[in-house]
Amino acid sequence: MTIAPDHARQGASHLYRAMRDFVESTDGTLPGKFEITKEGVVLDRMLPVRPHELTALRLRKRLEKVMPEEIVAHTGEPDVELVPEGIMRRPDIMVIAEADMEGEGSFDPRTLIAAVEIVSRSNPDNDWVGKVRDYPLIGIPIYAIFDPRTGTGAVLTDIHATPAGPRYATRKDFVYGEDVTIGEWTISTLDLPRYSDEAEAEAEGGGRG
C-alpha cells in the first residue's frame, strides 16, 4: 500500500485520514486489499481467480500491442488517490504514460488515460455502480468495464457536470467477440474468459472491485 505525500494529505478530512490510517495499518496483515470511497472503506477479499487474472493479462497485452511505447497498461500498485475528494482506488489496469509513473506516493488519477476493471462475480456493484460514480469524480476520463459473468462490458467517457456531481455522459456497450475502442486504441475481445458456475464463485470469496 502506498502513502500519499504529506502535502497532499494535509487537506484531507479527519474521517478520510482515519480511514487512510486504518488502511495503512492493515497493509499485509489481512487478506485482500482496501479501497476508500465516498461510502467508506471497501474490502477486496477476492482470491486470485483464473478468469479475472487471465482477462487482465490478455487486455494488458492487447492494449500494449497497439499503444505507443511510452504508454503502458499497468497492473498492480500503487493506488490512485485524490485526497480532497476522499477517494482511493486501485484499478485492475491503468492506462498511463510511463513518465507519469515516476515519483513517490499514489498516482494522481487525473494523469490516467483510462481505467479498466474486470467485474467481480461476488461484488459487481463495486465496478458497475461505485466506480462509475467515483472515477469521473476524481477525473479519470475513460472507464472500461469487462464483465466475465455475462460476457459484456461498457466504455464510459465524456465527463460532464450533473446535479449529483461529475458523471460520464457517454456509454458504449459491447459483447465479448466484438472489437472495443478505449481512447485511441481498438482491441479485440475474442477469447476473453468467462466465469464458470459455483466453483469459481466459491473460490472468489468476498467482495472484489
N, C-alpha and C positions, 0 to 999 in steps of 0.2 A: 504494500500500500504506500502510495507516495504522499508527501506532505506539501501543501501549498506554501509558497514563500510567506514570510511573516507579514510583509506589507500588504499582501492580498488578504490575509486573514483578519486584519485589523477592522475591516468594515463588516465582518460577519456578525450576525445577531448572536446573542447569548445562547439561544436554543441551537442554532447551527453549530456554534463552537462546541457545545456539549455533545451533539451528535458526532461531530468530526473527531473529537477526543475519544469517544467511545469506539468509533470505527478503527482508529489508530491503535487503541489498546487491545483490540481483538485480532490484530493482524497476525496470522499464523497460528492462532490459538484455537480457532473454531473452524469447522469445515465450511467451505464456500466463501463467498465474498459479499461485501455490503455495498449498497449504493444509497445515496441520500436524495430524496425527492421532496417535492412540496408537501407530500403527505407523511413524511417521516423516513425512517430507515427501512430499506428493503433488503432482505437477506436472500442471496442466491445460494441455495444449498445443492444445486444440481451436481451430481456426479458426472464425470465425462461420459457422454452418450455418443456412440459412434455416428449416427446420422447428423447430429448437431456439429460435431467436430469435423466430419468429412465435408459437410456443406461449407463451413467456414474455410477449410483448406481449398476446396475447388473454386470458391468465389474469389479468394485471395489470388490464386494463381491465374485465373482468367482475367481479373482486373489488371494485375501487374503485367500481363502479356500485352495488353492494348494501351496501357498508360505510358507516358514518357518516363524515362529512368528516374527523374527527380521526384516523381510522385510515387508513394508506396501505399499498399493496402496492409496496414499494421494490425496485428492481433496481439492482445495481451496488455500489459501495463505500459504507462501509468493511466490513471483515470483522466477524464475530462471534468473540469470543475469551474463553475462560475460562482464565486463566493457571494457577491451581492444578491444573487437570486437564491442562494442556499441550496444549490443542486450539485451533486457529484455523481457522475455516471461512468460506466466503462463499456462502451460499445464492443460488440463481438469483432467488428472490423472498422478501423478508422482510415479513411482515405485522406491522406495528408501529405504535404510537401516534406521531404526528408529534412530540409533546412528548418522547418517549424518544430521538429522533434528535439532540437538542440536545447540545452539549458537544464535547469533543475525544476523539480516540482511537477504538479499536474499540468496536462495540456490545457491551453486556452481553447474551449470548444469553438470559438469563433475563427480559429485557424484551420479547422477541419473543412475539407471539401465535401465530405459526405460521411454519414454514419450508417453502418449496415448491421442489422440484427437478425439472428436466426431464432425464431419463436420457440419458447419453451412449451413443451406439452403440458406441464403442470401449472404454469403461471402465465398464460398467454396475454392477460390484460396488462402485464408489465410492459410488453412490447407494443401491443395494439392500442393501449389507452394511455398508460403513464408516460411512455417515451414520445408518443405522438403529441402529448401536451408539453413535455419538458424540453425536447430538442429544439423546437422553434423558439422557445423562451430563452434558451441560452445561445441561440444564434447559429445552430448547425443548419446550413442552407438546404441540404438534401438528406432525406432519411429513407433508406430502402429496407423493406421488411420481407424476409423469406420465411414461409411457414411450412415446415415439413409435416405438420398434421394434415394439411389439406392440399398440399402441392400448389399453393397460390402465394401471391405476395402483392406488394404495392410499393410504388416510389412516390414519396411526398416531397413537394418543392414549393417555391414561391411564398416565402414568409410574408404575412401581411398582418396589420393590426386589426384586432377584434375587441369587442367589449370585455371578453374573457382573457385578453392578452394576445401576444403574437401566436399565430397559428399558420399551418400550411394551407395555402389556397388551392393547390392542385394535387390531385391524387390520380395516379395511373396504375390500375390493377393489371396483373398478369397471372397466367397459369404456367406451371412448370412445362417446359418444352418450347416456350416462346423466347425470343430474344428480349432482353430488358436493357434499357438505357439508364445509366447512373451518371449524371453530369454529362460529360462529353463522350462517354465511352459506352459502347454496347457490347454485352456479353451474352453467351448462351446460358439457358437454364436447363439444358438437356442433362440427364443423368444425375440430377441432384437427388439425394436420397430422401426417402420418406420415413417417418416413424412407423415402426411396426406396432402391434397391439399391446397387450398387457405387460409383456416382459420389459419393453422399453420404458413404459410408464412407471413401472415399479423401480427400475434401475435409476431413473432420473430423480426420484425422491421429491424433495420440497421445491419451492418456487424458484424459477430461473427467469432472468431477464435478458 
